[in-house]
Amino acid sequence: MEEKKKNIQKICNNCLLFDREAGRCKVAVLVDGQEYHMPVDPSDKCHFDEIGIEIKQVRWWVEDENGKPTDQDGVVKMEYPNDFFGKEAEKIKGQ
């Protein structure tokens, strides 16, 4: 049986990273520790795609003293791709 491919238009309205309520992209741009989100319209093409910026997923959360996620004070944990901080940082980390 031949598989049908859906041709989904690459616009903000079809993207899981589109925050409809705020009218912005959920992709955070960090500059000097400040978080910024690009305002977008549902019909916009992905601005990051158009200018060639690769998007990488980074997750962070807080754990309590037992290693369980919490919304209180605790230890901040971060999960990121191997090359997130650049090739040179990976060399230093590997030493």
Backbone atoms as SQL, in Angstrom:
CREATE TABLE atoms (id INTEGER PRIMARY KEY, chain TEXT, resi INTEGER, resn TEXT, atom TEXT, x REAL, y REAL, z REAL);
INSERT INTO atoms VALUES
  (1, 'A', 1, 'MET', 'N', 0.841, -1.183, 0.000),
  (2, 'A', 1, 'MET', 'CA', 0.000, 0.000, 0.000),
  (3, 'A', 1, 'MET', 'C', 0.882, 1.241, 0.000),
  (4, 'A', 2, 'GLU', 'N', 0.570, 2.183, -0.836),
  (5, 'A', 2, 'GLU', 'CA', 1.352, 3.406, -0.960),
  (6, 'A', 2, 'GLU', 'C', 0.952, 4.391, 0.132),
  (7, 'A', 3, 'GLU', 'N', 1.976, 4.945, 0.777),
  (8, 'A', 3, 'GLU', 'CA', 1.741, 5.895, 1.856),
  (9, 'A', 3, 'GLU', 'C', 1.506, 7.289, 1.283),
  (10, 'A', 4, 'LYS', 'N', 0.464, 7.956, 1.751),
  (11, 'A', 4, 'LYS', 'CA', 0.186, 9.315, 1.295),
  (12, 'A', 4, 'LYS', 'C', 0.934, 10.295, 2.194),
  (13, 'A', 5, 'LYS', 'N', 1.679, 11.195, 1.571),
  (14, 'A', 5, 'LYS', 'CA', 2.386, 12.222, 2.323),
  (15, 'A', 5, 'LYS', 'C', 1.537, 13.476, 2.350),
  (16, 'A', 6, 'LYS', 'N', 1.384, 14.021, 3.543),
  (17, 'A', 6, 'LYS', 'CA', 0.662, 15.276, 3.673),
  (18, 'A', 6, 'LYS', 'C', 1.646, 16.409, 3.447),
  (19, 'A', 7, 'ASN', 'N', 1.250, 17.351, 2.660),
  (20, 'A', 7, 'ASN', 'CA', 2.078, 18.512, 2.401),
  (21, 'A', 7, 'ASN', 'C', 1.601, 19.640, 3.311),
  (22, 'A', 8, 'ILE', 'N', 2.197, 19.715, 4.494),
  (23, 'A', 8, 'ILE', 'CA', 1.804, 20.713, 5.476),
  (24, 'A', 8, 'ILE', 'C', 2.584, 21.991, 5.212),
  (25, 'A', 9, 'GLN', 'N', 1.864, 23.082, 5.111),
  (26, 'A', 9, 'GLN', 'CA', 2.489, 24.369, 4.859),
  (27, 'A', 9, 'GLN', 'C', 3.313, 24.779, 6.082),
  (28, 'A', 10, 'LYS', 'N', 4.569, 25.197, 5.850),
  (29, 'A', 10, 'LYS', 'CA', 5.470, 25.581, 6.941),
  (30, 'A', 10, 'LYS', 'C', 5.230, 27.032, 7.339),
  (31, 'A', 11, 'ILE', 'N', 4.151, 27.226, 8.114),
  (32, 'A', 11, 'ILE', 'CA', 3.817, 28.556, 8.626),
  (33, 'A', 11, 'ILE', 'C', 3.602, 28.436, 10.136),
  (34, 'A', 12, 'CYS', 'N', 3.652, 29.562, 10.802),
  (35, 'A', 12, 'CYS', 'CA', 3.537, 29.571, 12.263),
  (36, 'A', 12, 'CYS', 'C', 2.271, 28.885, 12.771),
  (37, 'A', 13, 'ASN', 'N', 1.159, 29.086, 12.102),
  (38, 'A', 13, 'ASN', 'CA', -0.102, 28.509, 12.552),
  (39, 'A', 13, 'ASN', 'C', -0.072, 26.979, 12.614),
  (40, 'A', 14, 'ASN', 'N', 0.789, 26.349, 11.832),
  (41, 'A', 14, 'ASN', 'CA', 0.899, 24.889, 11.812),
  (42, 'A', 14, 'ASN', 'C', 2.027, 24.369, 12.705),
  (43, 'A', 15, 'CYS', 'N', 2.671, 25.246, 13.433),
  (44, 'A', 15, 'CYS', 'CA', 3.856, 24.880, 14.216),
  (45, 'A', 15, 'CYS', 'C', 3.505, 24.730, 15.705),
  (46, 'A', 16, 'LEU', 'N', 4.065, 23.714, 16.346),
  (47, 'A', 16, 'LEU', 'CA', 3.839, 23.502, 17.780),
  (48, 'A', 16, 'LEU', 'C', 4.515, 24.578, 18.625),
  (49, 'A', 17, 'LEU', 'N', 5.427, 25.336, 18.025),
  (50, 'A', 17, 'LEU', 'CA', 6.141, 26.384, 18.751),
  (51, 'A', 17, 'LEU', 'C', 5.436, 27.739, 18.673),
  (52, 'A', 18, 'PHE', 'N', 4.275, 27.776, 18.045),
  (53, 'A', 18, 'PHE', 'CA', 3.518, 29.022, 17.931),
  (54, 'A', 18, 'PHE', 'C', 2.618, 29.187, 19.148),
  (55, 'A', 19, 'ASP', 'N', 2.797, 30.278, 19.875),
  (56, 'A', 19, 'ASP', 'CA', 1.974, 30.610, 21.039),
  (57, 'A', 19, 'ASP', 'C', 0.833, 31.509, 20.551),
  (58, 'A', 20, 'ARG', 'N', -0.320, 30.907, 20.321),
  (59, 'A', 20, 'ARG', 'CA', -1.459, 31.634, 19.756),
  (60, 'A', 20, 'ARG', 'C', -1.953, 32.756, 20.676),
  (61, 'A', 21, 'GLU', 'N', -1.986, 32.491, 21.965),
  (62, 'A', 21, 'GLU', 'CA', -2.486, 33.494, 22.909),
  (63, 'A', 21, 'GLU', 'C', -1.614, 34.745, 22.923),
  (64, 'A', 22, 'ALA', 'N', -0.301, 34.554, 22.921),
  (65, 'A', 22, 'ALA', 'CA', 0.625, 35.694, 22.994),
  (66, 'A', 22, 'ALA', 'C', 0.989, 36.240, 21.615),
  (67, 'A', 23, 'GLY', 'N', 0.686, 35.477, 20.554),
  (68, 'A', 23, 'GLY', 'CA', 1.037, 35.913, 19.209),
  (69, 'A', 23, 'GLY', 'C', 2.529, 35.970, 18.985),
  (70, 'A', 24, 'ARG', 'N', 3.232, 34.966, 19.501),
  (71, 'A', 24, 'ARG', 'CA', 4.691, 34.941, 19.381),
  (72, 'A', 24, 'ARG', 'C', 5.195, 33.510, 19.249),
  (73, 'A', 25, 'CYS', 'N', 6.439, 33.415, 18.846),
  (74, 'A', 25, 'CYS', 'CA', 7.098, 32.115, 18.738),
  (75, 'A', 25, 'CYS', 'C', 7.594, 31.705, 20.122),
  (76, 'A', 26, 'LYS', 'N', 7.446, 30.430, 20.472),
  (77, 'A', 26, 'LYS', 'CA', 7.903, 29.944, 21.773),
  (78, 'A', 26, 'LYS', 'C', 9.413, 29.759, 21.832),
  (79, 'A', 27, 'VAL', 'N', 10.085, 29.823, 20.669),
  (80, 'A', 27, 'VAL', 'CA', 11.538, 29.709, 20.664),
  (81, 'A', 27, 'VAL', 'C', 12.098, 30.933, 21.378),
  (82, 'A', 28, 'ALA', 'N', 12.872, 30.704, 22.427),
  (83, 'A', 28, 'ALA', 'CA', 13.458, 31.797, 23.195),
  (84, 'A', 28, 'ALA', 'C', 14.850, 32.111, 22.656),
  (85, 'A', 29, 'VAL', 'N', 15.109, 33.386, 22.478),
  (86, 'A', 29, 'VAL', 'CA', 16.437, 33.852, 22.103),
  (87, 'A', 29, 'VAL', 'C', 17.025, 34.476, 23.365),
  (88, 'A', 30, 'LEU', 'N', 18.191, 33.995, 23.784),
  (89, 'A', 30, 'LEU', 'CA', 18.824, 34.503, 24.995),
  (90, 'A', 30, 'LEU', 'C', 19.933, 35.479, 24.626),
  (91, 'A', 31, 'VAL', 'N', 19.848, 36.699, 25.152),
  (92, 'A', 31, 'VAL', 'CA', 20.862, 37.721, 24.929),
  (93, 'A', 31, 'VAL', 'C', 21.221, 38.304, 26.288),
  (94, 'A', 32, 'ASP', 'N', 22.477, 38.124, 26.679),
  (95, 'A', 32, 'ASP', 'CA', 22.952, 38.614, 27.981),
  (96, 'A', 32, 'ASP', 'C', 22.030, 38.182, 29.121),
  (97, 'A', 33, 'GLY', 'N', 21.568, 36.956, 29.071),
  (98, 'A', 33, 'GLY', 'CA', 20.728, 36.410, 30.124),
  (99, 'A', 33, 'GLY', 'C', 19.266, 36.803, 30.045),
  (100, 'A', 34, 'GLN', 'N', 18.894, 37.637, 29.092),
  (101, 'A', 34, 'GLN', 'CA', 17.505, 38.051, 28.928),
  (102, 'A', 34, 'GLN', 'C', 16.834, 37.187, 27.867),
  (103, 'A', 35, 'GLU', 'N', 15.608, 36.804, 28.122),
  (104, 'A', 35, 'GLU', 'CA', 14.843, 35.946, 27.209),
  (105, 'A', 35, 'GLU', 'C', 13.950, 36.804, 26.311),
  (106, 'A', 36, 'TYR', 'N', 14.025, 36.558, 25.008),
  (107, 'A', 36, 'TYR', 'CA', 13.206, 37.285, 24.037),
  (108, 'A', 36, 'TYR', 'C', 12.448, 36.291, 23.163),
  (109, 'A', 37, 'HIS', 'N', 11.240, 36.675, 22.765),
  (110, 'A', 37, 'HIS', 'CA', 10.421, 35.869, 21.865),
  (111, 'A', 37, 'HIS', 'C', 9.996, 36.743, 20.692),
  (112, 'A', 38, 'MET', 'N', 10.098, 36.194, 19.487),
  (113, 'A', 38, 'MET', 'CA', 9.771, 36.942, 18.286),
  (114, 'A', 38, 'MET', 'C', 8.261, 37.009, 18.093),
  (115, 'A', 39, 'PRO', 'N', 7.701, 38.224, 17.958),
  (116, 'A', 39, 'PRO', 'CA', 6.270, 38.328, 17.635),
  (117, 'A', 39, 'PRO', 'C', 6.038, 37.844, 16.206),
  (118, 'A', 40, 'VAL', 'N', 5.008, 37.042, 16.005),
  (119, 'A', 40, 'VAL', 'CA', 4.719, 36.485, 14.682),
  (120, 'A', 40, 'VAL', 'C', 3.210, 36.469, 14.439),
  (121, 'A', 41, 'ASP', 'N', 2.841, 36.396, 13.174),
  (122, 'A', 41, 'ASP', 'CA', 1.451, 36.227, 12.761),
  (123, 'A', 41, 'ASP', 'C', 1.254, 34.763, 12.372),
  (124, 'A', 42, 'PRO', 'N', 0.039, 34.235, 12.504),
  (125, 'A', 42, 'PRO', 'CA', -0.212, 32.830, 12.148),
  (126, 'A', 42, 'PRO', 'C', 0.201, 32.479, 10.720),
  (127, 'A', 43, 'SER', 'N', 0.127, 33.438, 9.798),
  (128, 'A', 43, 'SER', 'CA', 0.448, 33.149, 8.397),
  (129, 'A', 43, 'SER', 'C', 1.938, 33.311, 8.061),
  (130, 'A', 44, 'ASP', 'N', 2.754, 33.750, 9.026),
  (131, 'A', 44, 'ASP', 'CA', 4.189, 33.940, 8.785),
  (132, 'A', 44, 'ASP', 'C', 4.891, 32.617, 8.514),
  (133, 'A', 45, 'LYS', 'N', 5.881, 32.669, 7.620),
  (134, 'A', 45, 'LYS', 'CA', 6.788, 31.532, 7.453),
  (135, 'A', 45, 'LYS', 'C', 7.773, 31.599, 8.608),
  (136, 'A', 46, 'CYS', 'N', 8.396, 30.471, 8.940),
  (137, 'A', 46, 'CYS', 'CA', 9.327, 30.439, 10.071),
  (138, 'A', 46, 'CYS', 'C', 10.499, 31.389, 9.809),
  (139, 'A', 47, 'HIS', 'N', 10.625, 32.390, 10.657),
  (140, 'A', 47, 'HIS', 'CA', 11.705, 33.368, 10.497),
  (141, 'A', 47, 'HIS', 'C', 13.074, 32.722, 10.728),
  (142, 'A', 48, 'PHE', 'N', 13.143, 31.791, 11.645),
  (143, 'A', 48, 'PHE', 'CA', 14.416, 31.126, 11.930),
  (144, 'A', 48, 'PHE', 'C', 14.852, 30.289, 10.732),
  (145, 'A', 49, 'ASP', 'N', 13.898, 29.626, 10.105),
  (146, 'A', 49, 'ASP', 'CA', 14.164, 28.860, 8.883),
  (147, 'A', 49, 'ASP', 'C', 14.659, 29.772, 7.766),
  (148, 'A', 50, 'GLU', 'N', 13.970, 30.889, 7.601),
  (149, 'A', 50, 'GLU', 'CA', 14.280, 31.809, 6.505),
  (150, 'A', 50, 'GLU', 'C', 15.668, 32.428, 6.609),
  (151, 'A', 51, 'ILE', 'N', 16.140, 32.673, 7.830),
  (152, 'A', 51, 'ILE', 'CA', 17.471, 33.284, 7.969),
  (153, 'A', 51, 'ILE', 'C', 18.549, 32.256, 8.316),
  (154, 'A', 52, 'GLY', 'N', 18.161, 30.985, 8.337),
  (155, 'A', 52, 'GLY', 'CA', 19.151, 29.911, 8.495),
  (156, 'A', 52, 'GLY', 'C', 19.666, 29.698, 9.901),
  (157, 'A', 53, 'ILE', 'N', 18.872, 30.031, 10.908),
  (158, 'A', 53, 'ILE', 'CA', 19.287, 29.793, 12.295),
  (159, 'A', 53, 'ILE', 'C', 18.775, 28.425, 12.720),
  (160, 'A', 54, 'GLU', 'N', 19.702, 27.568, 13.139),
  (161, 'A', 54, 'GLU', 'CA', 19.328, 26.232, 13.587),
  (162, 'A', 54, 'GLU', 'C', 18.734, 26.313, 14.990),
  (163, 'A', 55, 'ILE', 'N', 17.604, 25.663, 15.175),
  (164, 'A', 55, 'ILE', 'CA', 16.945, 25.650, 16.476),
  (165, 'A', 55, 'ILE', 'C', 17.334, 24.365, 17.194),
  (166, 'A', 56, 'LYS', 'N', 17.787, 24.512, 18.448),
  (167, 'A', 56, 'LYS', 'CA', 18.158, 23.356, 19.257),
  (168, 'A', 56, 'LYS', 'C', 17.332, 23.375, 20.531),
  (169, 'A', 57, 'GLN', 'N', 16.902, 22.193, 20.938),
  (170, 'A', 57, 'GLN', 'CA', 16.073, 22.099, 22.136),
  (171, 'A', 57, 'GLN', 'C', 16.934, 22.019, 23.384),
  (172, 'A', 58, 'VAL', 'N', 16.607, 22.872, 24.346),
  (173, 'A', 58, 'VAL', 'CA', 17.253, 22.867, 25.650),
  (174, 'A', 58, 'VAL', 'C', 16.133, 22.814, 26.686),
  (175, 'A', 59, 'ARG', 'N', 16.278, 21.908, 27.625),
  (176, 'A', 59, 'ARG', 'CA', 15.272, 21.809, 28.696),
  (177, 'A', 59, 'ARG', 'C', 15.950, 22.101, 30.028),
  (178, 'A', 60, 'TRP', 'N', 15.244, 22.790, 30.920),
  (179, 'A', 60, 'TRP', 'CA', 15.761, 22.962, 32.258),
  (180, 'A', 60, 'TRP', 'C', 14.621, 22.876, 33.252),
  (181, 'A', 61, 'TRP', 'N', 14.976, 22.449, 34.454),
  (182, 'A', 61, 'TRP', 'CA', 13.985, 22.246, 35.503),
  (183, 'A', 61, 'TRP', 'C', 14.701, 22.327, 36.844),
  (184, 'A', 62, 'VAL', 'N', 13.944, 22.343, 37.915),
  (185, 'A', 62, 'VAL', 'CA', 14.496, 22.405, 39.268),
  (186, 'A', 62, 'VAL', 'C', 14.153, 21.114, 39.987),
  (187, 'A', 63, 'GLU', 'N', 15.163, 20.546, 40.662),
  (188, 'A', 63, 'GLU', 'CA', 14.958, 19.325, 41.459),
  (189, 'A', 63, 'GLU', 'C', 15.184, 19.633, 42.932),
  (190, 'A', 64, 'ASP', 'N', 14.423, 18.941, 43.788),
  (191, 'A', 64, 'ASP', 'CA', 14.618, 19.084, 45.231),
  (192, 'A', 64, 'ASP', 'C', 15.783, 18.211, 45.691),
  (193, 'A', 65, 'GLU', 'N', 16.018, 18.146, 46.987),
  (194, 'A', 65, 'GLU', 'CA', 17.157, 17.386, 47.528),
  (195, 'A', 65, 'GLU', 'C', 17.049, 15.878, 47.277),
  (196, 'A', 66, 'ASN', 'N', 15.857, 15.398, 46.918),
  (197, 'A', 66, 'ASN', 'CA', 15.654, 13.976, 46.613),
  (198, 'A', 66, 'ASN', 'C', 15.731, 13.687, 45.110),
  (199, 'A', 67, 'GLY', 'N', 16.040, 14.710, 44.324),
  (200, 'A', 67, 'GLY', 'CA', 16.142, 14.529, 42.877),
  (201, 'A', 67, 'GLY', 'C', 14.807, 14.524, 42.151),
  (202, 'A', 68, 'LYS', 'N', 13.769, 15.020, 42.810),
  (203, 'A', 68, 'LYS', 'CA', 12.446, 15.067, 42.183),
  (204, 'A', 68, 'LYS', 'C', 12.142, 16.485, 41.717),
  (205, 'A', 69, 'PRO', 'N', 11.504, 16.621, 40.535),
  (206, 'A', 69, 'PRO', 'CA', 11.167, 17.960, 40.036),
  (207, 'A', 69, 'PRO', 'C', 10.297, 18.725, 41.040),
  (208, 'A', 70, 'THR', 'N', 10.570, 20.023, 41.161),
  (209, 'A', 70, 'THR', 'CA', 9.824, 20.863, 42.090),
  (210, 'A', 70, 'THR', 'C', 9.675, 22.266, 41.522),
  (211, 'A', 71, 'ASP', 'N', 8.688, 22.996, 42.039),
  (212, 'A', 71, 'ASP', 'CA', 8.555, 24.402, 41.666),
  (213, 'A', 71, 'ASP', 'C', 9.068, 25.291, 42.797),
  (214, 'A', 72, 'GLN', 'N', 9.750, 24.677, 43.752),
  (215, 'A', 72, 'GLN', 'CA', 10.349, 25.393, 44.883),
  (216, 'A', 72, 'GLN', 'C', 11.851, 25.591, 44.615),
  (217, 'A', 73, 'ASP', 'N', 12.585, 26.064, 45.616),
  (218, 'A', 73, 'ASP', 'CA', 14.042, 26.185, 45.493),
  (219, 'A', 73, 'ASP', 'C', 14.667, 24.805, 45.385),
  (220, 'A', 74, 'GLY', 'N', 15.787, 24.723, 44.684),
  (221, 'A', 74, 'GLY', 'CA', 16.483, 23.456, 44.535),
  (222, 'A', 74, 'GLY', 'C', 17.647, 23.598, 43.575),
  (223, 'A', 75, 'VAL', 'N', 18.025, 22.492, 42.974),
  (224, 'A', 75, 'VAL', 'CA', 19.136, 22.455, 42.033),
  (225, 'A', 75, 'VAL', 'C', 18.585, 22.547, 40.613),
  (226, 'A', 76, 'VAL', 'N', 19.111, 23.494, 39.826),
  (227, 'A', 76, 'VAL', 'CA', 18.672, 23.651, 38.439),
  (228, 'A', 76, 'VAL', 'C', 19.398, 22.619, 37.585),
  (229, 'A', 77, 'LYS', 'N', 18.645, 21.844, 36.828),
  (230, 'A', 77, 'LYS', 'CA', 19.183, 20.840, 35.912),
  (231, 'A', 77, 'LYS', 'C', 18.941, 21.318, 34.489),
  (232, 'A', 78, 'MET', 'N', 19.841, 20.921, 33.582),
  (233, 'A', 78, 'MET', 'CA', 19.736, 21.356, 32.198),
  (234, 'A', 78, 'MET', 'C', 20.083, 20.205, 31.281),
  (235, 'A', 79, 'GLU', 'N', 19.305, 20.047, 30.230),
  (236, 'A', 79, 'GLU', 'CA', 19.539, 19.025, 29.217),
  (237, 'A', 79, 'GLU', 'C', 19.693, 19.746, 27.887),
  (238, 'A', 80, 'TYR', 'N', 20.808, 19.484, 27.193),
  (239, 'A', 80, 'TYR', 'CA', 21.095, 20.199, 25.956),
  (240, 'A', 80, 'TYR', 'C', 21.871, 19.305, 24.989),
  (241, 'A', 81, 'PRO', 'N', 21.869, 19.635, 23.693),
  (242, 'A', 81, 'PRO', 'CA', 22.613, 18.843, 22.707),
  (243, 'A', 81, 'PRO', 'C', 24.120, 18.908, 22.981),
  (244, 'A', 82, 'ASN', 'N', 24.852, 17.880, 22.568),
  (245, 'A', 82, 'ASN', 'CA', 26.292, 17.808, 22.813),
  (246, 'A', 82, 'ASN', 'C', 27.057, 19.041, 22.362),
  (247, 'A', 83, 'ASP', 'N', 26.735, 19.579, 21.199),
  (248, 'A', 83, 'ASP', 'CA', 27.488, 20.711, 20.670),
  (249, 'A', 83, 'ASP', 'C', 26.844, 22.063, 20.963),
  (250, 'A', 84, 'PHE', 'N', 25.965, 22.130, 21.945),
  (251, 'A', 84, 'PHE', 'CA', 25.213, 23.344, 22.237),
  (252, 'A', 84, 'PHE', 'C', 26.114, 24.531, 22.567),
  (253, 'A', 85, 'PHE', 'N', 27.191, 24.287, 23.310),
  (254, 'A', 85, 'PHE', 'CA', 28.091, 25.369, 23.703),
  (255, 'A', 85, 'PHE', 'C', 29.269, 25.518, 22.747),
  (256, 'A', 86, 'GLY', 'N', 29.219, 24.822, 21.615),
  (257, 'A', 86, 'GLY', 'CA', 30.265, 24.924, 20.607),
  (258, 'A', 86, 'GLY', 'C', 31.271, 23.797, 20.712),
  (259, 'A', 87, 'LYS', 'N', 32.028, 23.630, 19.651),
  (260, 'A', 87, 'LYS', 'CA', 33.016, 22.541, 19.580),
  (261, 'A', 87, 'LYS', 'C', 34.136, 22.730, 20.608),
  (262, 'A', 88, 'GLU', 'N', 34.577, 23.957, 20.805),
  (263, 'A', 88, 'GLU', 'CA', 35.675, 24.218, 21.741),
  (264, 'A', 88, 'GLU', 'C', 35.274, 23.857, 23.179),
  (265, 'A', 89, 'ALA', 'N', 34.039, 24.151, 23.543),
  (266, 'A', 89, 'ALA', 'CA', 33.567, 23.819, 24.894),
  (267, 'A', 89, 'ALA', 'C', 33.532, 22.304, 25.097),
  (268, 'A', 90, 'GLU', 'N', 33.191, 21.575, 24.047),
  (269, 'A', 90, 'GLU', 'CA', 33.169, 20.110, 24.146),
  (270, 'A', 90, 'GLU', 'C', 34.573, 19.548, 24.334),
  (271, 'A', 91, 'LYS', 'N', 35.569, 20.167, 23.693),
  (272, 'A', 91, 'LYS', 'CA', 36.955, 19.738, 23.864),
  (273, 'A', 91, 'LYS', 'C', 37.392, 19.936, 25.314),
  (274, 'A', 92, 'ILE', 'N', 37.060, 21.095, 25.881),
  (275, 'A', 92, 'ILE', 'CA', 37.430, 21.398, 27.263),
  (276, 'A', 92, 'ILE', 'C', 36.732, 20.438, 28.214),
  (277, 'A', 93, 'LYS', 'N', 35.455, 20.193, 27.982),
  (278, 'A', 93, 'LYS', 'CA', 34.661, 19.279, 28.816),
  (279, 'A', 93, 'LYS', 'C', 35.253, 17.873, 28.800),
  (280, 'A', 94, 'GLY', 'N', 35.756, 17.455, 27.636),
  (281, 'A', 94, 'GLY', 'CA', 36.308, 16.101, 27.486),
  (282, 'A', 94, 'GLY', 'C', 37.660, 15.900, 28.130),
  (283, 'A', 95, 'GLN', 'N', 38.328, 16.978, 28.553),
  (284, 'A', 95, 'GLN', 'CA', 39.671, 16.855, 29.143),
  (285, 'A', 95, 'GLN', 'C', 39.619, 16.337, 30.545);
